[in-house]
Amino acid sequence: MEEKQIKPELLKQQQIPQIIPAPRNFTLMVLGQVVSIMGSALLRFALSLFVLDQTGRADIFATLLAVSSIPLIAGPFGGAIADRFNRRNLMVIYDFTSSGIAFVLFFLLWRGNNSILLIGLIMTCLSFISAMYNPTVSASIPLLVAEQKIEKANGIVNAVQSLGSVLAPILGSLLYGYLPIDRLIFISFIAFFLSAVMELFIHIPFEKGTMEGNLAKVIINDLKEGFIYVRKEPFIYKSVLLAAALNMLVTPLLVVAVPAILRLVMNSSEAMYGLGNGLIGLAMVFGALTIGFFTKKLRFANVYLWLLGLSVLILPIMAAVLPIVLSTGNLWPFLILMSGAIPISMLISILSIFLISKVQRKTPNAQLGKVMAIIMAAAQCSLPLGQLLYGKLLDTFETQLFLPLLFITLLLVFVSLIAKVGFKNIVED
């Protein structure tokens, strides 16, 4: 299938008339995201705490997260579909489907089926939908805001996602001790359903392209075209590799290691567990909302310094799990742990928005869904590996957790040195 090549500059000029009415549509999309992400974050929080309490084992918890993340490799297919179909309609379909899955889980838990295997299956289905959903949202942003506001728009969307990580643990920790797990799942069902209804009122510019052959053949050809485009653009494929490295080494630190340390090592209460996760999410929100300030200072050439900063911030987390610190009680280990985890969360948010915004600026709309999906898929493919790695390390070095954290720190230093060389010749906007 041949497609007429249009220069990105000309394509952006052609889109200018479509961007004018976008603020209202962007606001509606953000509101829908608020509700949907709150439901999703509450669901993940409730299930993660439920699994930890049911099993009491960090390795099972990490394995469940890793296995349920495998469908995220379907992201490129979601991106290819987002470039072929109306993105508003796709978001509506995905949220309605998520609400249906959440209702099924609610019904089964209500009937007393507490199988960990069942929970893993449900989380896997929701991960598949997320893999299709996320590139659709990311590819819609440049069509709903002016080019000079892309970083700010990405910051808002990222802040909304992080806000769910803040409010859901706080709300979840308050409700978890008073409401059965099935009631919390029902709240998530309502959230997904309301989000889908809100999205029905969004208008996203869409021009249906021609398709030669059946849909499967067209999608495969589109995917091939997307991978070729990514490979030809150095700043994109290097961004992909960096995103994968961060998701393998740093993200599991926040989603596996810190929760396991709080719950299993420090024996934190539901309130402290929720507070810790909430503060980490709040740091993501702060990073996202201040992206405009930091993007003036962040360049490809100095990304390695930010990575070195991340490695240094792991040291307080190492200190928090030392036996001498743990012997002081719960408060000091918690404060020391958060002194590292909070700024790490903030820096990860800033780096993610920086990379995504750069890619969105330079990618034509016809390729945007596929390119964003490839980046997300690469990052998400590395996430299960990181989760399994952390789970195994935490289980193996149960009484000496500072050792695996030191190992991760050294790996991150190595990645920063590679980034220094790899991004040295990248031309900025």
C-alpha positions, 0 to 999 in steps of 0.5 A: 500500500502506497501512501503519499508522503507529506512533510511534517511542516506542511501537515502541521500547517494543514491541521491549524484550522482543526486546532482552533475549536480544540480547547473545549474538546481537550477539557472534555477529554481531561475530565473523562481521563480524571474519572477513568484514571481514578477508577483504574488507580483505585482498582489497581490499589485495591487489588495490589493490597488484596494480593499482598495481604492474601499471599504475604509474598513480594515475589508473587505480587511482582510476578502477578504484576509482570504477567498482567503487564504482558498484553501491553506489548499490543500497544503498536496495534493500538497505535495503528488502529488509532491512526485508522479510526476515529480516536474519540470512538475508540476511547468510548469503546475502551472505557465501556469495555473496562466497565464491563470487565470491572463489573464481571470482577465485582460479581465474581468477588461478590460471589466469593471467588477470591482466586489470585489466578482470577485477579491476574486474568482480570488485570491482564484484560485491563492491561490489554485495553490500556495498551490500546487506550494510551496511544489513542489519547497521546495521539489525540493531544496534538490535534486538540491543542496548539503546537506551542502548548503541547508540553503543557497539555502533556503535563496536564494529562500526565498530572491527571494520571498521577492524580489518580495515583495520589487520590486512589491510595488515600481513598483506597486506604480509607475504604479498604478497611471498611468496605469489602473488596467487591464494593471497591471494584464496583466503584471502579466500574461506575468510574469507567462507565461515566468516563465513556459517557463523557467521551461521547461529547468529544470531537477529535478531527478525523479524516478516514484514509483509504484501505487496500485489502482487509483490515488485518493486512492494512494494520500490519502494513501500517505497523511496518511503516511505523517501525521503519519511521522510528528506525530512521529517526535517531532521536525517536529510537534513542528515546525508545531505548531510554524509556525502556531502560527507565521502565525496567530500572526505576518504575518497578522501584516505585510500583514493586519495591516501595510498596513491598518495603512499606507493607512487608518490611516496615509492616505499615498500616493501611493508612501509612501504606496509602500515604506513602503511595499517595505522596509518590503520586503527588510528586508525579503531579507536581513534576507534570504541572511544573514541566514548563519550567523544567523543559527550559533546562532539560535538553537531550545533551544533559539527560545523563545528569538527570539519570545520575540524579536518579541513581543518587536518590536511590541511596536514601531508599537503601538507607531506609532498609538497613537493620539499624534504621528499621530498629528505630520503629516505623516513622524514621524508616518511612521518612527516609524512604520517602525522601528518596522515592518522592523526588524519584517520582517527580524526575520520572514524570518530568523525563517522560513528558519531555521525551513524549513532547519531543516526539509529538512535535516532530511526528506527522499525524499519520504516523503519530499513533503508531510512533507513540504506541511503539514508544509505550510498548517498548517501555511497557515490555521492559516493565515486566522484566523489571518487575520480575527482577525486583521481585526475585531480588527482593525475595532472594535478599529479604534480609539484606535489601540494600544489596539489590538496591545498590545493584540497581543504582550501579546499573542506572549509573551505567545507563546515564553514561550511555545516554551521555554518548548517545544523545550528544549529537541530537539536534534540539528543536 
